[in-house]
């Protein structure tokens, strides 16, 4: 199991990688903005996908946001941050507020300015396919 310091990724580097993903998409879509930059996911959906019972009282954050990035090593990335105050059910849809992580991995409000973002983190919990995927899954098959 990874230690928290193994999965913390500097927020300023994540911003660079997210901007690179946006640029890559804009080139692909001939100057149009990417169709999606991030996804907001309910905690209950993540916990349920893991086969665990969901207890809303045990979750500090009820949502996470997953941003897509592209780093200088030409790897696609997914960056995870907790979200406070989001609502995904119409008619009360609300984006909520991203919380970045401190050096202990606890969600804290985004600190403004360049110094704040250099001392905060996002989670980088991913290892891209194909080396870590079930290649027999129908989701991995070409249609």
C-alpha positions as CSV (number, residue, x, y, z in Angstrom):
1,X,0.0,0.0,0.0
2,X,1.4,3.4,-0.9
3,X,2.2,6.0,1.8
4,X,0.5,9.4,1.4
5,X,3.7,11.0,0.3
6,X,3.9,8.5,-2.5
7,X,0.7,9.7,-4.0
8,X,0.8,13.5,-3.4
9,X,1.6,15.4,-6.5
10,X,2.4,19.2,-6.3
11,X,-0.6,21.3,-7.2
12,X,1.4,23.7,-9.3
13,X,2.7,20.7,-11.4
14,X,-0.9,19.5,-11.7
15,X,-1.9,22.9,-13.0
16,X,0.8,22.7,-15.7
17,X,-0.3,19.2,-16.7
18,X,-4.0,20.1,-16.8
19,X,-3.1,23.1,-19.1
20,X,-1.0,20.8,-21.3
21,X,-4.0,18.4,-21.6
22,X,-6.2,21.4,-22.6
23,X,-3.7,22.4,-25.2
24,X,-3.5,18.9,-26.6
25,X,-7.3,18.7,-26.8
26,X,-7.5,22.2,-28.4
27,X,-5.1,21.0,-31.1
28,X,-7.1,17.9,-31.7
29,X,-10.4,19.7,-31.8
30,X,-9.0,22.5,-34.0
31,X,-9.1,25.3,-31.5
32,X,-12.2,24.3,-29.6
33,X,-12.1,23.8,-25.9
34,X,-11.9,20.2,-24.7
35,X,-15.3,18.6,-24.2
36,X,-14.4,17.7,-20.7
37,X,-11.7,18.9,-18.4
38,X,-12.7,17.1,-15.2
39,X,-15.4,14.9,-13.7
40,X,-17.2,15.4,-10.4
41,X,-17.9,12.1,-8.7
42,X,-20.1,11.3,-5.7
43,X,-18.3,9.6,-2.8
44,X,-21.2,7.1,-2.6
45,X,-20.4,6.0,-6.2
46,X,-16.7,5.5,-5.5
47,X,-17.3,3.6,-2.3
48,X,-20.0,1.4,-3.9
49,X,-17.7,0.6,-6.8
50,X,-15.3,-0.8,-4.3
51,X,-18.0,-3.0,-2.9
52,X,-18.1,-1.2,0.5
53,X,-21.1,0.0,2.4
54,X,-21.5,3.7,2.2
55,X,-21.9,5.7,5.5
56,X,-22.3,9.4,4.8
57,X,-21.2,10.2,8.3
58,X,-17.8,8.6,7.7
59,X,-16.9,10.7,4.6
60,X,-15.5,14.2,5.2
61,X,-16.1,15.1,1.6
62,X,-19.2,13.9,-0.3
63,X,-17.6,14.4,-3.8
64,X,-14.2,14.3,-5.5
65,X,-13.2,15.9,-8.8
66,X,-10.9,14.1,-11.2
67,X,-8.9,16.4,-13.5
68,X,-7.3,15.1,-16.7
69,X,-3.7,16.1,-17.3
70,X,-0.8,15.4,-19.7
71,X,2.7,15.6,-18.3
72,X,6.1,16.4,-19.8
73,X,6.9,12.7,-20.0
74,X,4.0,12.3,-22.5
75,X,1.8,10.5,-20.0
76,X,-1.9,11.1,-19.4
77,X,-2.7,11.7,-15.8
78,X,-5.8,11.8,-13.5
79,X,-5.6,14.1,-10.5
80,X,-8.1,13.6,-7.7
81,X,-9.2,16.4,-5.3
82,X,-11.9,16.5,-2.6
83,X,-14.8,18.8,-3.2
84,X,-16.9,20.6,-0.6
85,X,-20.5,21.7,-1.3
86,X,-21.1,20.1,-4.7
87,X,-24.6,19.1,-5.7
88,X,-25.2,17.0,-8.8
89,X,-28.9,16.5,-8.7
90,X,-31.1,18.9,-10.8
91,X,-32.4,21.5,-10.2
92,X,-29.9,22.4,-7.5
93,X,-26.7,21.7,-9.4
94,X,-23.7,23.3,-7.8
95,X,-20.0,22.8,-8.7
96,X,-18.8,23.1,-5.1
97,X,-15.3,24.1,-4.2
98,X,-12.1,22.2,-4.8
99,X,-10.0,21.4,-1.8
100,X,-6.3,20.8,-2.3
101,X,-4.3,18.6,0.1
102,X,-1.7,19.6,2.6
103,X,1.5,17.6,3.2
104,X,-0.3,15.1,5.4
105,X,-3.0,14.5,2.7
106,X,-5.8,16.4,4.4
107,X,-8.2,18.4,2.3
108,X,-7.8,22.2,2.9
109,X,-9.3,25.2,1.0
110,X,-7.3,26.3,-1.9
111,X,-4.7,28.8,-0.8
112,X,-4.6,31.8,-3.1
113,X,-1.5,33.0,-4.9
114,X,1.5,31.2,-6.2
115,X,3.0,30.4,-2.8
116,X,-0.2,28.7,-1.7
117,X,-0.4,26.4,-4.7
118,X,3.3,25.5,-4.4
119,X,2.7,24.1,-0.9
120,X,-0.5,22.1,-1.7
121,X,-1.1,18.9,-3.5
122,X,-3.5,16.7,-5.5
123,X,-3.7,12.9,-5.4
124,X,-2.1,11.1,-8.3
125,X,-3.4,7.6,-7.7
126,X,-3.3,6.2,-11.2
127,X,-1.3,3.9,-13.4
128,X,-2.3,4.1,-17.0
129,X,-3.3,1.1,-19.2
130,X,-2.5,-1.1,-20.9
131,X,0.1,-2.4,-18.4
132,X,-2.4,-2.4,-15.5
133,X,-5.7,-3.2,-17.3
134,X,-7.7,-6.3,-17.9
135,X,-7.1,-6.6,-21.7
136,X,-9.9,-9.2,-22.0
137,X,-12.5,-6.7,-20.8
138,X,-15.0,-5.7,-23.4
139,X,-14.2,-2.1,-22.4
140,X,-10.7,-2.6,-23.8
141,X,-11.8,-4.1,-27.1
142,X,-11.9,-2.2,-30.3
143,X,-15.4,-1.9,-31.7
